[in-house]
Amino acid sequence: MTANGQAIAVSPADALRERLNDADVANSLNSLLDHADLLAILIDGLDGLIRRGDEISNSLVSAIDELKGSSPAGSIPGAKSLGDVDLQGLAGSLASLSGALIDATPALNTLLTSRLVDPQSAQVIALLGEALVEGKAAADADPGGPKGIFGLWRVTKDKDIVRGLGFIVQVARAFGRRLPQE
């Protein structure tokens, strides 16, 4: 940066002002400020969970031990199956899961604020899952599939294939619009 023809060092405050001029940064900060109360609750909850992780794990282990030892047979539905539970393994899994959850929080936040959790997206994903299972069964029944280029051309006369290909083309077009320009 220059002032009166002399070079001056960029201060941290100047660098911050420059970043605030970026519309994406300003929008993100505004969104964070709009949800500051929720973020504070989330951070307090995660902090408490981490600080008390050992205590929570020990309480859970103790409760399961109680259920296994002191309850008469048949008094608690499913309690009989608790006898096979590896309590130390469960406590270790809970501890590692809480750490992984904290590491994954930014990605989970991105997913939860995306259109991926929109009911329409969920419905499309459910349809895709059904089609994958049905397609897998059909592929297992006919492992050869269409033979050659003419075989592929013949299957394009099937209205379901044409509709599916049309859908894929539209998704590819929408996805391509969202990709960064090179």
C-alpha positions as CSV (number, residue, x, y, z in Angstrom):
1,M,0.0,0.0,0.0
2,T,1.3,3.5,-0.7
3,A,0.5,6.8,0.8
4,N,1.9,10.1,-0.4
5,G,4.2,8.1,-2.8
6,Q,5.7,6.2,0.1
7,A,5.3,2.4,0.6
8,I,3.7,1.5,4.0
9,A,3.1,-1.8,5.5
10,V,-0.5,-3.2,5.5
11,S,-1.7,-3.4,9.0
12,P,-3.9,-6.3,10.2
13,A,-6.8,-3.8,10.5
14,D,-6.3,-2.9,6.8
15,A,-6.3,-6.5,5.8
16,L,-9.5,-7.1,7.8
17,R,-11.2,-4.1,6.1
18,E,-10.2,-5.4,2.7
19,R,-11.7,-8.9,3.5
20,L,-14.9,-7.2,4.7
21,N,-15.3,-5.6,1.3
22,D,-15.7,-9.1,-0.2
23,A,-19.4,-9.7,-0.5
24,D,-19.2,-13.4,0.3
25,V,-17.3,-12.7,3.5
26,A,-19.7,-10.0,4.5
27,N,-22.7,-12.3,3.8
28,S,-21.2,-15.1,5.8
29,L,-20.5,-12.9,8.7
30,N,-24.0,-11.5,8.6
31,S,-25.4,-15.1,8.6
32,L,-23.2,-15.9,11.6
33,L,-24.4,-12.8,13.4
34,D,-28.0,-13.7,12.7
35,H,-27.5,-17.1,14.3
36,A,-25.0,-16.0,17.0
37,D,-27.4,-17.2,19.8
38,L,-27.7,-20.6,18.3
39,L,-23.9,-20.9,17.7
40,A,-23.3,-19.9,21.3
41,I,-25.7,-22.7,22.5
42,L,-24.1,-25.2,20.2
43,I,-20.6,-24.3,21.3
44,D,-21.5,-24.4,25.0
45,G,-23.2,-27.8,24.5
46,L,-20.2,-29.3,22.6
47,D,-17.8,-27.9,25.1
48,G,-19.8,-29.4,27.9
49,L,-20.0,-32.7,26.1
50,I,-16.3,-32.8,25.6
51,R,-15.4,-31.7,29.1
52,R,-17.8,-34.3,30.6
53,G,-17.2,-37.0,28.0
54,D,-15.4,-39.3,30.4
55,E,-18.1,-38.8,33.0
56,I,-20.9,-39.4,30.5
57,S,-19.2,-42.5,29.3
58,N,-18.7,-43.8,32.8
59,S,-22.4,-43.0,33.7
60,L,-23.5,-44.9,30.6
61,V,-21.3,-47.9,31.5
62,S,-22.6,-47.8,35.0
63,A,-26.2,-47.7,33.9
64,I,-25.7,-50.6,31.5
65,D,-24.0,-52.6,34.3
66,E,-27.0,-51.9,36.5
67,L,-29.4,-53.0,33.9
68,K,-27.4,-56.2,33.3
69,G,-27.0,-57.1,37.0
70,S,-29.9,-55.9,39.0
71,S,-32.9,-56.2,36.8
72,P,-34.9,-59.4,37.0
73,A,-35.0,-61.4,33.8
74,G,-37.7,-60.1,31.4
75,S,-38.5,-56.9,33.3
76,I,-36.8,-54.7,30.8
77,P,-37.4,-55.4,27.1
78,G,-34.1,-56.0,25.3
79,A,-32.1,-56.0,28.5
80,K,-31.1,-59.7,28.0
81,S,-29.1,-58.6,24.9
82,L,-27.1,-56.1,26.9
83,G,-25.1,-59.0,28.4
84,D,-23.1,-59.2,25.2
85,V,-22.3,-55.5,25.1
86,D,-18.6,-54.6,25.3
87,L,-18.8,-51.7,27.7
88,Q,-15.2,-50.5,27.4
89,G,-15.5,-50.7,23.6
90,L,-18.7,-48.7,23.7
91,A,-17.2,-46.0,25.9
92,G,-14.2,-45.8,23.6
93,S,-16.5,-45.5,20.6
94,L,-18.5,-42.8,22.2
95,A,-15.3,-40.8,23.0
96,S,-14.0,-41.1,19.4
97,L,-17.4,-40.4,18.0
98,S,-17.7,-37.1,19.9
99,G,-14.3,-36.1,18.6
100,A,-15.2,-37.0,15.1
101,L,-18.5,-35.1,15.4
102,I,-16.6,-32.0,16.4
103,D,-14.2,-32.4,13.4
104,A,-17.1,-32.9,11.1
105,T,-19.2,-30.0,12.3
106,P,-18.2,-27.6,9.5
107,A,-19.1,-30.2,6.8
108,L,-22.3,-31.1,8.6
109,N,-23.3,-27.5,8.8
110,T,-22.7,-27.1,5.1
111,L,-24.9,-30.2,4.4
112,L,-27.6,-29.1,6.7
113,T,-27.8,-25.6,5.2
114,S,-27.7,-26.9,1.7
115,R,-30.6,-28.0,-0.5
116,L,-29.5,-31.6,0.0
117,V,-31.9,-31.7,3.0
118,D,-34.7,-30.1,1.1
119,P,-37.7,-32.4,0.9
120,Q,-37.6,-32.4,-2.9
121,S,-33.9,-33.4,-2.8
122,A,-34.7,-36.2,-0.3
123,Q,-37.4,-37.5,-2.6
124,V,-35.1,-37.5,-5.6
125,I,-32.4,-39.3,-3.6
126,A,-35.0,-41.9,-2.4
127,L,-36.1,-42.5,-6.0
128,L,-32.5,-42.8,-7.0
129,G,-32.0,-45.4,-4.2
130,E,-34.9,-47.4,-5.5
131,A,-33.7,-47.2,-9.1
132,L,-30.2,-48.3,-8.0
133,V,-31.5,-51.5,-6.3
134,E,-33.9,-52.3,-9.2
135,G,-31.2,-51.6,-11.7
136,K,-28.7,-53.8,-9.8
137,A,-31.2,-56.7,-9.8
138,A,-31.9,-56.2,-13.6
139,A,-28.1,-56.1,-14.3
140,D,-27.6,-59.3,-12.3
141,A,-30.4,-61.0,-14.3
142,D,-28.9,-59.8,-17.6
143,P,-25.2,-59.3,-17.0
144,G,-24.3,-58.8,-20.7
145,G,-26.6,-55.8,-21.2
146,P,-27.0,-54.3,-24.6
147,K,-24.6,-55.6,-27.2
148,G,-22.7,-53.0,-29.2
149,I,-23.6,-49.6,-30.4
150,F,-26.7,-50.8,-32.2
151,G,-27.9,-52.5,-28.9
152,L,-27.5,-49.2,-27.2
153,W,-29.4,-47.4,-30.0
154,R,-32.2,-49.9,-29.7
155,V,-32.7,-49.3,-26.0
156,T,-33.1,-45.6,-26.6
157,K,-36.5,-46.5,-28.0
158,D,-37.6,-47.3,-24.5
159,K,-39.5,-44.3,-23.1
160,D,-38.2,-44.9,-19.6
161,I,-34.6,-44.8,-20.8
162,V,-35.3,-41.6,-22.7
163,R,-36.8,-40.0,-19.6
164,G,-33.9,-41.1,-17.5
165,L,-31.3,-39.8,-20.0
166,G,-33.2,-36.6,-20.2
167,F,-33.1,-36.2,-16.4
168,I,-29.4,-37.0,-16.4
169,V,-28.8,-34.4,-19.1
170,Q,-30.7,-31.7,-17.2
171,V,-28.8,-32.5,-13.9
172,A,-25.5,-32.4,-15.8
173,R,-26.5,-29.0,-17.3
174,A,-27.5,-27.6,-13.9
175,F,-24.3,-29.0,-12.3
176,G,-22.1,-27.5,-15.1
177,R,-23.6,-24.1,-14.5
178,R,-22.5,-24.3,-10.9
179,L,-18.9,-25.4,-11.6
180,P,-16.2,-22.7,-11.5
181,Q,-15.2,-21.3,-14.8
182,E,-11.7,-22.1,-15.9
